[in-house]
Amino acid sequence: MNADAIAERLGAPHKPERRIDGDWLAVPGLDIRAMVELMSGAESRFVTMTAIPEHGGFRLIYHWDVDDVLLNVSTHIEGVLVPSIADILPAADWVERELRDYYALEFAGRDETPALMLMDGDEPGLFSRTAAMGRDADPADTGWSDVSVSGTEEDR
């Protein structure tokens, strides 16, 4: 199934935007679990999921390999409650746990979402807590891209 057919089946208001980094499809009100069922039946491969805080909720982007082309399906959720897809796609377990740690997202349908990146007992939402540090960028961006490493390969 190609990206245009997927967009139609998901009820997207527009066809996917074709860009150099893959196809991008925005689907307001996306039924996330129905999308996963569709994509699994279309022999697509789940790659990962991205969460971006926006407007009192999150923009969620589900990244899929569809016939060697990256299809990025985005939607917006209010609040922090997201339907889990890990029971359908076990590969989603780690990314759901990571997004819980970083943004305190809650995944409905999971009995538990154990920490992946945080220590046991740490409160989830690391990036949510550090966002007020006066930085305009994602807290994961250290800003060290201009730091050079000196020495020989043997020293490293």
PAKOL-270805 format. One record per atom (N, C-alpha, C): residue in three letters; residue number from 1; atom name; y, z, x. Coordinates in steps of 0.1 Angstrom, whole numbers, plus 2048, in hexadecimal, padded with zeros to 3 digits. Example, Ala and Ser with C-alpha at 12.3 -4.5 7.8 and 13.67 -1.06 7.14 Angstrom:
# residues 2
+---------+-----+-------+-------+-----+------+
: residuo : num : atomo : north :  up : east :
+---------+-----+-------+-------+-----+------+
:     ALA :   1 :     N :   7C7 : 84E :  884 :
:     ALA :   1 :    CA :   7D3 : 84E :  87B :
:     ALA :   1 :     C :   7DF : 84E :  884 :
:     SER :   2 :     N :   7EA : 847 :  880 :
:     SER :   2 :    CA :   7F5 : 847 :  889 :
:     SER :   2 :     C :   800 : 84F :  881 :
+---------+-----+-------+-------+-----+------+
This chain:
# residues 156
+---------+-----+-------+-------+-----+------+
: residuo : num : atomo : north :  up : east :
+---------+-----+-------+-------+-----+------+
:     MET :   1 :     N :   7F4 : 800 :  809 :
:     MET :   1 :    CA :   800 : 800 :  800 :
:     MET :   1 :     C :   80C : 800 :  809 :
:     ASN :   2 :     N :   816 : 7F7 :  806 :
:     ASN :   2 :    CA :   822 : 7F7 :  80F :
:     ASN :   2 :     C :   82D : 800 :  809 :
:     ALA :   3 :     N :   838 : 802 :  811 :
:     ALA :   3 :    CA :   842 : 80B :  80E :
:     ALA :   3 :     C :   849 : 808 :  801 :
:     ASP :   4 :     N :   84B : 7FB :  7FD :
:     ASP :   4 :    CA :   851 : 7F8 :  7F0 :
:     ASP :   4 :     C :   848 : 7FC :  7E5 :
:     ALA :   5 :     N :   83B : 7FA :  7E6 :
:     ALA :   5 :    CA :   832 : 7FE :  7DB :
:     ALA :   5 :     C :   832 : 80E :  7DA :
:     ILE :   6 :     N :   832 : 814 :  7E5 :
:     ILE :   6 :    CA :   833 : 823 :  7E5 :
:     ILE :   6 :     C :   83F : 828 :  7DE :
:     ALA :   7 :     N :   84B : 822 :  7E2 :
:     ALA :   7 :    CA :   857 : 826 :  7DC :
:     ALA :   7 :     C :   857 : 824 :  7CC :
:     GLU :   8 :     N :   851 : 819 :  7C8 :
:     GLU :   8 :    CA :   850 : 817 :  7B9 :
:     GLU :   8 :     C :   847 : 822 :  7B3 :
:     ARG :   9 :     N :   83B : 824 :  7B9 :
:     ARG :   9 :    CA :   832 : 82E :  7B4 :
:     ARG :   9 :     C :   838 : 83C :  7B4 :
:     LEU :  10 :     N :   841 : 840 :  7BD :
:     LEU :  10 :    CA :   847 : 84D :  7BE :
:     LEU :  10 :     C :   853 : 84E :  7B4 :
:     GLY :  11 :     N :   857 : 843 :  7AE :
:     GLY :  11 :    CA :   863 : 843 :  7A5 :
:     GLY :  11 :     C :   870 : 844 :  7AD :
:     ALA :  12 :     N :   870 : 83E :  7B9 :
:     ALA :  12 :    CA :   87D : 83E :  7C1 :
:     ALA :  12 :     C :   887 : 835 :  7BA :
:     PRO :  13 :     N :   894 : 839 :  7BB :
:     PRO :  13 :    CA :   89E : 831 :  7B4 :
:     PRO :  13 :     C :   8A1 : 824 :  7BC :
:     HIS :  14 :     N :   89D : 824 :  7C9 :
:     HIS :  14 :    CA :   8A0 : 819 :  7D2 :
:     HIS :  14 :     C :   894 : 815 :  7DA :
:     LYS :  15 :     N :   894 : 809 :  7E0 :
:     LYS :  15 :    CA :   88A : 805 :  7E9 :
:     LYS :  15 :     C :   88C : 80D :  7F6 :
:     PRO :  16 :     N :   882 : 80E :  7FF :
:     PRO :  16 :    CA :   884 : 814 :  80C :
:     PRO :  16 :     C :   88E : 80D :  814 :
:     GLU :  17 :     N :   896 : 814 :  81C :
:     GLU :  17 :    CA :   89F : 80E :  825 :
:     GLU :  17 :     C :   898 : 80C :  832 :
:     ARG :  18 :     N :   897 : 800 :  837 :
:     ARG :  18 :    CA :   890 : 7FC :  843 :
:     ARG :  18 :     C :   89A : 7FE :  84F :
:     ARG :  19 :     N :   896 : 807 :  858 :
:     ARG :  19 :    CA :   89E : 809 :  864 :
:     ARG :  19 :     C :   895 : 808 :  870 :
:     ILE :  20 :     N :   89B : 809 :  87C :
:     ILE :  20 :    CA :   893 : 807 :  888 :
:     ILE :  20 :     C :   889 : 813 :  88A :
:     ASP :  21 :     N :   88C : 81E :  884 :
:     ASP :  21 :    CA :   883 : 82A :  886 :
:     ASP :  21 :     C :   879 : 82B :  87A :
:     GLY :  22 :     N :   878 : 821 :  872 :
:     GLY :  22 :    CA :   86E : 821 :  867 :
:     GLY :  22 :     C :   875 : 81F :  85A :
:     ASP :  23 :     N :   86E : 820 :  84F :
:     ASP :  23 :    CA :   873 : 81F :  842 :
:     ASP :  23 :     C :   877 : 82D :  83C :
:     TRP :  24 :     N :   883 : 82D :  835 :
:     TRP :  24 :    CA :   888 : 83A :  830 :
:     TRP :  24 :     C :   889 : 838 :  821 :
:     LEU :  25 :     N :   884 : 842 :  81A :
:     LEU :  25 :    CA :   884 : 842 :  80C :
:     LEU :  25 :     C :   888 : 850 :  806 :
:     ALA :  26 :     N :   893 : 850 :  7FE :
:     ALA :  26 :    CA :   898 : 85C :  7F8 :
:     ALA :  26 :     C :   893 : 85C :  7EA :
:     VAL :  27 :     N :   88C : 867 :  7E6 :
:     VAL :  27 :    CA :   887 : 869 :  7D8 :
:     VAL :  27 :     C :   88C : 876 :  7D2 :
:     PRO :  28 :     N :   897 : 876 :  7CB :
:     PRO :  28 :    CA :   89B : 882 :  7C4 :
:     PRO :  28 :     C :   890 : 887 :  7BB :
:     GLY :  29 :     N :   88F : 894 :  7BA :
:     GLY :  29 :    CA :   885 : 89A :  7B1 :
:     GLY :  29 :     C :   876 : 896 :  7B4 :
:     LEU :  30 :     N :   874 : 893 :  7C0 :
:     LEU :  30 :    CA :   866 : 88F :  7C5 :
:     LEU :  30 :     C :   85C : 899 :  7C1 :
:     ASP :  31 :     N :   851 : 895 :  7BB :
:     ASP :  31 :    CA :   845 : 89D :  7B8 :
:     ASP :  31 :     C :   83D : 89C :  7C5 :
:     ILE :  32 :     N :   83F : 8A7 :  7CE :
:     ILE :  32 :    CA :   839 : 8A7 :  7DB :
:     ILE :  32 :     C :   82A : 8A5 :  7DB :
:     ARG :  33 :     N :   824 : 8AD :  7D3 :
:     ARG :  33 :    CA :   815 : 8AC :  7D3 :
:     ARG :  33 :     C :   810 : 89F :  7CE :
:     ALA :  34 :     N :   817 : 899 :  7C4 :
:     ALA :  34 :    CA :   813 : 88C :  7C0 :
:     ALA :  34 :     C :   815 : 881 :  7CB :
:     MET :  35 :     N :   81F : 883 :  7D3 :
:     MET :  35 :    CA :   822 : 87A :  7DE :
:     MET :  35 :     C :   816 : 87B :  7E8 :
:     VAL :  36 :     N :   812 : 887 :  7EB :
:     VAL :  36 :    CA :   807 : 889 :  7F5 :
:     VAL :  36 :     C :   7FA : 883 :  7F0 :
:     GLU :  37 :     N :   7F7 : 885 :  7E3 :
:     GLU :  37 :    CA :   7EB : 87E :  7DD :
:     GLU :  37 :     C :   7EC : 86F :  7DE :
:     LEU :  38 :     N :   7F8 : 86A :  7DB :
:     LEU :  38 :    CA :   7FA : 85B :  7DC :
:     LEU :  38 :     C :   7F8 : 856 :  7EA :
:     MET :  39 :     N :   7FF : 85D :  7F3 :
:     MET :  39 :    CA :   7FE : 859 :  801 :
:     MET :  39 :     C :   7F0 : 85A :  807 :
:     SER :  40 :     N :   7E9 : 865 :  803 :
:     SER :  40 :    CA :   7DB : 866 :  808 :
:     SER :  40 :     C :   7D2 : 85B :  803 :
:     GLY :  41 :     N :   7D4 : 857 :  7F6 :
:     GLY :  41 :    CA :   7CD : 84C :  7F0 :
:     GLY :  41 :     C :   7D1 : 83F :  7F6 :
:     ALA :  42 :     N :   7DC : 83E :  7FB :
:     ALA :  42 :    CA :   7E1 : 831 :  801 :
:     ALA :  42 :     C :   7DD : 830 :  810 :
:     GLU :  43 :     N :   7D5 : 839 :  814 :
:     GLU :  43 :    CA :   7D0 : 839 :  822 :
:     GLU :  43 :     C :   7DB : 83A :  82C :
:     SER :  44 :     N :   7E6 : 842 :  829 :
:     SER :  44 :    CA :   7F1 : 844 :  832 :
:     SER :  44 :     C :   7ED : 851 :  83A :
:     ARG :  45 :     N :   7F3 : 853 :  845 :
:     ARG :  45 :    CA :   7F1 : 85F :  84D :
:     ARG :  45 :     C :   7FD : 867 :  84D :
:     PHE :  46 :     N :   7FB : 874 :  84A :
:     PHE :  46 :    CA :   806 : 87E :  84A :
:     PHE :  46 :     C :   80A : 880 :  859 :
:     VAL :  47 :     N :   817 : 880 :  85C :
:     VAL :  47 :    CA :   81B : 882 :  86A :
:     VAL :  47 :     C :   821 : 890 :  86C :
:     THR :  48 :     N :   82B : 893 :  864 :
:     THR :  48 :    CA :   831 : 8A0 :  864 :
:     THR :  48 :     C :   83B : 8A1 :  859 :
:     MET :  49 :     N :   842 : 8AC :  859 :
:     MET :  49 :    CA :   84C : 8AF :  84E :
:     MET :  49 :     C :   858 : 8B5 :  855 :
:     THR :  50 :     N :   864 : 8B2 :  850 :
:     THR :  50 :    CA :   871 : 8B7 :  856 :
:     THR :  50 :     C :   878 : 8BE :  84B :
:     ALA :  51 :     N :   87F : 8C9 :  84E :
:     ALA :  51 :    CA :   887 : 8D0 :  844 :
:     ALA :  51 :     C :   895 : 8D1 :  84A :
:     ILE :  52 :     N :   89F : 8CD :  842 :
:     ILE :  52 :    CA :   8AD : 8CE :  846 :
:     ILE :  52 :     C :   8B5 : 8D6 :  83C :
:     PRO :  53 :     N :   8BB : 8E1 :  83F :
:     PRO :  53 :    CA :   8C3 : 8E9 :  836 :
:     PRO :  53 :     C :   8CE : 8E0 :  830 :
:     GLU :  54 :     N :   8D0 : 8E0 :  823 :
:     GLU :  54 :    CA :   8DB : 8D9 :  81D :
:     GLU :  54 :     C :   8DD : 8DE :  80F :
:     HIS :  55 :     N :   8EA : 8E0 :  80B :
:     HIS :  55 :    CA :   8EE : 8E3 :  7FE :
:     HIS :  55 :     C :   8E6 : 8ED :  7F6 :
:     GLY :  56 :     N :   8E4 : 8F9 :  7FC :
:     GLY :  56 :    CA :   8DD : 904 :  7F5 :
:     GLY :  56 :     C :   8CE : 902 :  7F4 :
:     GLY :  57 :     N :   8C9 : 8F8 :  7FC :
:     GLY :  57 :    CA :   8BB : 8F6 :  7FC :
:     GLY :  57 :     C :   8B7 : 8EE :  809 :
:     PHE :  58 :     N :   8AE : 8E5 :  808 :
:     PHE :  58 :    CA :   8AA : 8DE :  813 :
:     PHE :  58 :     C :   8A7 : 8CF :  810 :
:     ARG :  59 :     N :   8AA : 8C7 :  81A :
:     ARG :  59 :    CA :   8A5 : 8B9 :  819 :
:     ARG :  59 :     C :   898 : 8B9 :  820 :
:     LEU :  60 :     N :   88D : 8B5 :  819 :
:     LEU :  60 :    CA :   880 : 8B4 :  81F :
:     LEU :  60 :     C :   87D : 8A6 :  822 :
:     ILE :  61 :     N :   877 : 8A3 :  82D :
:     ILE :  61 :    CA :   874 : 895 :  831 :
:     ILE :  61 :     C :   865 : 896 :  835 :
:     TYR :  62 :     N :   85D : 88E :  82D :
:     TYR :  62 :    CA :   84F : 88D :  830 :
:     TYR :  62 :     C :   84D : 880 :  838 :
:     HIS :  63 :     N :   847 : 880 :  844 :
:     HIS :  63 :    CA :   845 : 875 :  84C :
:     HIS :  63 :     C :   837 : 870 :  84C :
:     TRP :  64 :     N :   835 : 863 :  849 :
:     TRP :  64 :    CA :   828 : 85D :  847 :
:     TRP :  64 :     C :   827 : 851 :  84F :
:     ASP :  65 :     N :   81B : 84E :  855 :
:     ASP :  65 :    CA :   817 : 842 :  85B :
:     ASP :  65 :     C :   811 : 839 :  851 :
:     VAL :  66 :     N :   818 : 82E :  84D :
:     VAL :  66 :    CA :   812 : 825 :  843 :
:     VAL :  66 :     C :   811 : 817 :  84B :
:     ASP :  67 :     N :   804 : 814 :  84E :
:     ASP :  67 :    CA :   801 : 808 :  855 :
:     ASP :  67 :     C :   80A : 806 :  861 :
:     ASP :  68 :     N :   80A : 810 :  869 :
:     ASP :  68 :    CA :   812 : 811 :  876 :
:     ASP :  68 :     C :   821 : 810 :  875 :
:     VAL :  69 :     N :   826 : 813 :  869 :
:     VAL :  69 :    CA :   835 : 814 :  867 :
:     VAL :  69 :     C :   837 : 822 :  862 :
:     LEU :  70 :     N :   841 : 829 :  868 :
:     LEU :  70 :    CA :   845 : 836 :  863 :
:     LEU :  70 :     C :   84D : 835 :  856 :
:     LEU :  71 :     N :   847 : 83C :  84C :
:     LEU :  71 :    CA :   84E : 83D :  83F :
:     LEU :  71 :     C :   853 : 84B :  83D :
:     ASN :  72 :     N :   860 : 84D :  83C :
:     ASN :  72 :    CA :   866 : 85A :  83B :
:     ASN :  72 :     C :   86A : 85C :  82C :
:     VAL :  73 :     N :   864 : 865 :  825 :
:     VAL :  73 :    CA :   867 : 867 :  817 :
:     VAL :  73 :     C :   86F : 874 :  816 :
:     SER :  74 :     N :   87B : 874 :  811 :
:     SER :  74 :    CA :   883 : 880 :  810 :
:     SER :  74 :     C :   886 : 884 :  802 :
:     THR :  75 :     N :   888 : 891 :  800 :
:     THR :  75 :    CA :   88D : 896 :  7F3 :
:     THR :  75 :     C :   895 : 8A3 :  7F6 :
:     HIS :  76 :     N :   89B : 8A8 :  7EC :
:     HIS :  76 :    CA :   8A3 : 8B5 :  7ED :
:     HIS :  76 :     C :   89C : 8BF :  7E4 :
:     ILE :  77 :     N :   89B : 8CB :  7E9 :
:     ILE :  77 :    CA :   897 : 8D6 :  7E1 :
:     ILE :  77 :     C :   8A2 : 8E1 :  7E1 :
:     GLU :  78 :     N :   8A3 : 8E8 :  7D6 :
:     GLU :  78 :    CA :   8AC : 8F3 :  7D5 :
:     GLU :  78 :     C :   8A4 : 900 :  7D9 :
:     GLY :  79 :     N :   8AB : 909 :  7E0 :
:     GLY :  79 :    CA :   8A5 : 915 :  7E5 :
:     GLY :  79 :     C :   89B : 913 :  7F0 :
:     VAL :  80 :     N :   890 : 91B :  7F0 :
:     VAL :  80 :    CA :   887 : 91B :  7FC :
:     VAL :  80 :     C :   878 : 919 :  7F7 :
:     LEU :  81 :     N :   876 : 916 :  7EB :
:     LEU :  81 :    CA :   868 : 915 :  7E6 :
:     LEU :  81 :     C :   864 : 906 :  7E6 :
:     VAL :  82 :     N :   859 : 903 :  7ED :
:     VAL :  82 :    CA :   854 : 8F6 :  7EE :
:     VAL :  82 :     C :   845 : 8F6 :  7EB :
:     PRO :  83 :     N :   840 : 8EC :  7E4 :
:     PRO :  83 :    CA :   832 : 8EC :  7E1 :
:     PRO :  83 :     C :   82A : 8E9 :  7EE :
:     SER :  84 :     N :   820 : 8F1 :  7F1 :
:     SER :  84 :    CA :   818 : 8EF :  7FD :
:     SER :  84 :     C :   810 : 8E2 :  7FB :
:     ILE :  85 :     N :   80E : 8DB :  806 :
:     ILE :  85 :    CA :   805 : 8CF :  806 :
:     ILE :  85 :     C :   7F9 : 8D2 :  810 :
:     ALA :  86 :     N :   7F8 : 8DE :  816 :
:     ALA :  86 :    CA :   7EE : 8E0 :  820 :
:     ALA :  86 :     C :   7E0 : 8E0 :  81A :
:     ASP :  87 :     N :   7DE : 8E3 :  80D :
:     ASP :  87 :    CA :   7D1 : 8E3 :  807 :
:     ASP :  87 :     C :   7CC : 8D5 :  805 :
:     ILE :  88 :     N :   7D5 : 8CB :  804 :
:     ILE :  88 :    CA :   7D2 : 8BD :  803 :
:     ILE :  88 :     C :   7D1 : 8B7 :  811 :
:     LEU :  89 :     N :   7DA : 8BA :  819 :
:     LEU :  89 :    CA :   7DB : 8B5 :  827 :
:     LEU :  89 :     C :   7DB : 8C1 :  831 :
:     PRO :  90 :     N :   7CF : 8C4 :  836 :
:     PRO :  90 :    CA :   7CE : 8D0 :  83F :
:     PRO :  90 :     C :   7D8 : 8CE :  84B :
:     ALA :  91 :     N :   7DB : 8C2 :  84F :
:     ALA :  91 :    CA :   7E4 : 8C0 :  85A :
:     ALA :  91 :     C :   7F2 : 8C6 :  858 :
:     ALA :  92 :     N :   7F5 : 8C8 :  84B :
:     ALA :  92 :    CA :   803 : 8CD :  847 :
:     ALA :  92 :     C :   804 : 8DC :  849 :
:     ASP :  93 :     N :   7F9 : 8E3 :  84C :
:     ASP :  93 :    CA :   7F9 : 8F1 :  84E :
:     ASP :  93 :     C :   803 : 8F6 :  858 :
:     TRP :  94 :     N :   802 : 8F0 :  864 :
:     TRP :  94 :    CA :   80B : 8F4 :  86F :
:     TRP :  94 :     C :   819 : 8F2 :  86C :
:     VAL :  95 :     N :   81D : 8E6 :  867 :
:     VAL :  95 :    CA :   82B : 8E4 :  864 :
:     VAL :  95 :     C :   830 : 8ED :  859 :
:     GLU :  96 :     N :   828 : 8F0 :  84F :
:     GLU :  96 :    CA :   82D : 8F9 :  845 :
:     GLU :  96 :     C :   82F : 907 :  84B :
:     ARG :  97 :     N :   826 : 90B :  854 :
:     ARG :  97 :    CA :   828 : 918 :  85B :
:     ARG :  97 :     C :   835 : 918 :  864 :
:     GLU :  98 :     N :   837 : 90D :  86A :
:     GLU :  98 :    CA :   843 : 90C :  873 :
:     GLU :  98 :     C :   84F : 90C :  86B :
:     LEU :  99 :     N :   850 : 905 :  860 :
:     LEU :  99 :    CA :   85C : 905 :  857 :
:     LEU :  99 :     C :   85E : 912 :  851 :
:     ARG : 100 :     N :   854 : 91A :  84E :
:     ARG : 100 :    CA :   855 : 928 :  849 :
:     ARG : 100 :     C :   85C : 930 :  854 :
:     ASP : 101 :     N :   857 : 92F :  860 :
:     ASP : 101 :    CA :   85D : 937 :  86B :
:     ASP : 101 :     C :   86C : 933 :  86D :
:     TYR : 102 :     N :   86F : 927 :  86E :
:     TYR : 102 :    CA :   87C : 923 :  871 :
:     TYR : 102 :     C :   886 : 924 :  866 :
:     TYR : 103 :     N :   882 : 921 :  859 :
:     TYR : 103 :    CA :   88C : 920 :  84E :
:     TYR : 103 :     C :   888 : 929 :  843 :
:     ALA : 104 :     N :   87E : 931 :  844 :
:     ALA : 104 :    CA :   879 : 93A :  839 :
:     ALA : 104 :     C :   875 : 933 :  82C :
:     LEU : 105 :     N :   871 : 926 :  82E :
:     LEU : 105 :    CA :   86C : 91F :  822 :
:     LEU : 105 :     C :   85F : 926 :  81D :
:     GLU : 106 :     N :   85D : 926 :  810 :
:     GLU : 106 :    CA :   851 : 92C :  80A :
:     GLU : 106 :     C :   849 : 920 :  804 :
:     PHE : 107 :     N :   83C : 920 :  807 :
:     PHE : 107 :    CA :   834 : 915 :  803 :
:     PHE : 107 :     C :   82B : 91A :  7F7 :
:     ALA : 108 :     N :   82E : 916 :  7EB :
:     ALA : 108 :    CA :   827 : 91A :  7DF :
:     ALA : 108 :     C :   819 : 914 :  7E0 :
:     GLY : 109 :     N :   80F : 91C :  7DC :
:     GLY : 109 :    CA :   801 : 918 :  7DC :
:     GLY : 109 :     C :   7F9 : 91D :  7E8 :
:     ARG : 110 :     N :   800 : 923 :  7F2 :
:     ARG : 110 :    CA :   7F9 : 928 :  7FD :
:     ARG : 110 :     C :   7F7 : 937 :  7FB :
:     ASP : 111 :     N :   7EB : 93C :  7FE :
:     ASP : 111 :    CA :   7E9 : 94A :  7FE :
:     ASP : 111 :     C :   7F1 : 952 :  808 :
:     GLU : 112 :     N :   7F2 : 94C :  814 :
:     GLU : 112 :    CA :   7FB : 952 :  81E :
:     GLU : 112 :     C :   800 : 946 :  827 :
:     THR : 113 :     N :   80B : 949 :  82E :
:     THR : 113 :    CA :   810 : 93F :  837 :
:     THR : 113 :     C :   813 : 947 :  844 :
:     PRO : 114 :     N :   809 : 949 :  84D :
:     PRO : 114 :    CA :   80A : 951 :  859 :
:     PRO : 114 :     C :   814 : 94B :  862 :
:     ALA : 115 :     N :   81A : 953 :  86A :
:     ALA : 115 :    CA :   824 : 94E :  874 :
:     ALA : 115 :     C :   81D : 945 :  87E :
:     LEU : 116 :     N :   825 : 93B :  882 :
:     LEU : 116 :    CA :   820 : 932 :  88C :
:     LEU : 116 :     C :   828 : 933 :  899 :
:     MET : 117 :     N :   835 : 933 :  898 :
:     MET : 117 :    CA :   83E : 934 :  8A3 :
:     MET : 117 :     C :   843 : 942 :  8A6 :
:     LEU : 118 :     N :   844 : 94A :  89C :
:     LEU : 118 :    CA :   849 : 958 :  89D :
:     LEU : 118 :     C :   83E : 961 :  8A0 :
:     MET : 119 :     N :   842 : 96D :  8A5 :
:     MET : 119 :    CA :   838 : 978 :  8A8 :
:     MET : 119 :     C :   835 : 97E :  89A :
:     ASP : 120 :     N :   829 : 984 :  89A :
:     ASP : 120 :    CA :   825 : 98B :  88D :
:     ASP : 120 :     C :   82F : 996 :  88B :
:     GLY : 121 :     N :   833 : 996 :  87E :
:     GLY : 121 :    CA :   83D : 9A1 :  87A :
:     GLY : 121 :     C :   84B : 99C :  87A :
:     ASP : 122 :     N :   84E : 991 :  881 :
:     ASP : 122 :    CA :   85C : 98B :  881 :
:     ASP : 122 :     C :   85F : 985 :  874 :
:     GLU : 123 :     N :   86B : 987 :  86F :
:     GLU : 123 :    CA :   870 : 981 :  863 :
:     GLU : 123 :     C :   871 : 972 :  864 :
:     PRO : 124 :     N :   86C : 96A :  85A :
:     PRO : 124 :    CA :   86E : 95C :  85A :
:     PRO : 124 :     C :   87C : 958 :  858 :
:     GLY : 125 :     N :   880 : 94C :  85C :
:     GLY : 125 :    CA :   88D : 947 :  85A :
:     GLY : 125 :     C :   896 : 948 :  867 :
:     LEU : 126 :     N :   88F : 946 :  873 :
:     LEU : 126 :    CA :   896 : 947 :  87F :
:     LEU : 126 :     C :   8A3 : 93E :  880 :
:     PHE : 127 :     N :   8A2 : 931 :  87C :
:     PHE : 127 :    CA :   8AD : 928 :  87C :
:     PHE : 127 :     C :   8B8 : 92C :  872 :
:     SER : 128 :     N :   8B3 : 931 :  867 :
:     SER : 128 :    CA :   8BD : 936 :  85C :
:     SER : 128 :     C :   8C5 : 941 :  862 :
:     ARG : 129 :     N :   8BF : 94A :  869 :
:     ARG : 129 :    CA :   8C6 : 956 :  86F :
:     ARG : 129 :     C :   8CF : 952 :  87A :
:     THR : 130 :     N :   8CC : 948 :  882 :
:     THR : 130 :    CA :   8D4 : 944 :  88E :
:     THR : 130 :     C :   8DF : 93A :  88A :
:     ALA : 131 :     N :   8DE : 934 :  87E :
:     ALA : 131 :    CA :   8E8 : 92A :  87A :
:     ALA : 131 :     C :   8F6 : 92F :  87B :
:     ALA : 132 :     N :   8F8 : 93C :  879 :
:     ALA : 132 :    CA :   906 : 942 :  879 :
:     ALA : 132 :     C :   90B : 945 :  886 :
:     MET : 133 :     N :   905 : 940 :  891 :
:     MET : 133 :    CA :   909 : 943 :  89E :
:     MET : 133 :     C :   915 : 93A :  8A3 :
:     GLY : 134 :     N :   91A : 932 :  89A :
:     GLY : 134 :    CA :   926 : 92A :  89E :
:     GLY : 134 :     C :   922 : 91D :  8A4 :
:     ARG : 135 :     N :   916 : 919 :  8A2 :
:     ARG : 135 :    CA :   911 : 90C :  8A8 :
:     ARG : 135 :     C :   911 : 902 :  89D :
:     ASP : 136 :     N :   915 : 8F5 :  8A0 :
:     ASP : 136 :    CA :   915 : 8EB :  897 :
:     ASP : 136 :     C :   907 : 8E3 :  897 :
:     ALA : 137 :     N :   8FF : 8E6 :  8A1 :
:     ALA : 137 :    CA :   8F2 : 8DF :  8A3 :
:     ALA : 137 :     C :   8E7 : 8E8 :  89F :
:     ASP : 138 :     N :   8DB : 8E2 :  89E :
:     ASP : 138 :    CA :   8CF : 8E9 :  89B :
:     ASP : 138 :     C :   8CD : 8F3 :  8A6 :
:     PRO : 139 :     N :   8C9 : 900 :  8A3 :
:     PRO : 139 :    CA :   8C7 : 90A :  8AE :
:     PRO : 139 :     C :   8BC : 906 :  8B7 :
:     ALA : 140 :     N :   8B3 : 8FD :  8B4 :
:     ALA : 140 :    CA :   8A9 : 8F8 :  8BD :
:     ALA : 140 :     C :   8AF : 8F0 :  8C8 :
:     ASP : 141 :     N :   8BB : 8EA :  8C6 :
:     ASP : 141 :    CA :   8C1 : 8E2 :  8D0 :
:     ASP : 141 :     C :   8C8 : 8EB :  8DA :
:     THR : 142 :     N :   8C3 : 8EC :  8E6 :
:     THR : 142 :    CA :   8C8 : 8F5 :  8F0 :
:     THR : 142 :     C :   8D5 : 8F0 :  8F7 :
:     GLY : 143 :     N :   8D8 : 8E3 :  8F5 :
:     GLY : 143 :    CA :   8E3 : 8DD :  8FC :
:     GLY : 143 :     C :   8E2 : 8DB :  90B :
:     TRP : 144 :     N :   8D5 : 8DC :  90F :
:     TRP : 144 :    CA :   8D3 : 8DB :  91D :
:     TRP : 144 :     C :   8D0 : 8CD :  922 :
:     SER : 145 :     N :   8D3 : 8C3 :  91A :
:     SER : 145 :    CA :   8CF : 8B5 :  91D :
:     SER : 145 :     C :   8D6 : 8B0 :  92A :
:     ASP : 146 :     N :   8E1 : 8B7 :  92D :
:     ASP : 146 :    CA :   8E9 : 8B2 :  939 :
:     ASP : 146 :     C :   8E5 : 8BA :  946 :
:     VAL : 147 :     N :   8DB : 8C3 :  945 :
:     VAL : 147 :    CA :   8D7 : 8CB :  950 :
:     VAL : 147 :     C :   8CD : 8C3 :  959 :
:     SER : 148 :     N :   8D0 : 8C2 :  965 :
:     SER : 148 :    CA :   8C7 : 8BA :  96E :
:     SER : 148 :     C :   8BE : 8C4 :  975 :
:     VAL : 149 :     N :   8B2 : 8BF :  978 :
:     VAL : 149 :    CA :   8A8 : 8C6 :  980 :
:     VAL : 149 :     C :   8A8 : 8C1 :  98E :
:     SER : 150 :     N :   8A9 : 8CB :  997 :
:     SER : 150 :    CA :   8A9 : 8C7 :  9A5 :
:     SER : 150 :     C :   89C : 8CB :  9AB :
:     GLY : 151 :     N :   899 : 8C6 :  9B7 :
:     GLY : 151 :    CA :   88D : 8C9 :  9BE :
:     GLY : 151 :     C :   883 : 8BD :  9BD :
:     THR : 152 :     N :   878 : 8BF :  9C4 :
:     THR : 152 :    CA :   86E : 8B4 :  9C4 :
:     THR : 152 :     C :   864 : 8B6 :  9B9 :
:     GLU : 153 :     N :   85B : 8AD :  9B7 :
:     GLU : 153 :    CA :   851 : 8AE :  9AD :
:     GLU : 153 :     C :   848 : 8BA :  9B0 :
:     GLU : 154 :     N :   846 : 8BD :  9BD :
:     GLU : 154 :    CA :   83D : 8C8 :  9C1 :
:     GLU : 154 :     C :   843 : 8D5 :  9BD :
:     ASP : 155 :     N :   851 : 8D6 :  9BC :
:     ASP : 155 :    CA :   857 : 8E3 :  9B9 :
:     ASP : 155 :     C :   856 : 8E6 :  9AA :
:     ARG : 156 :     N :   854 : 8DC :  9A2 :
:     ARG : 156 :    CA :   853 : 8DE :  993 :
:     ARG : 156 :     C :   846 : 8E1 :  98E :
+---------+-----+-------+-------+-----+------+
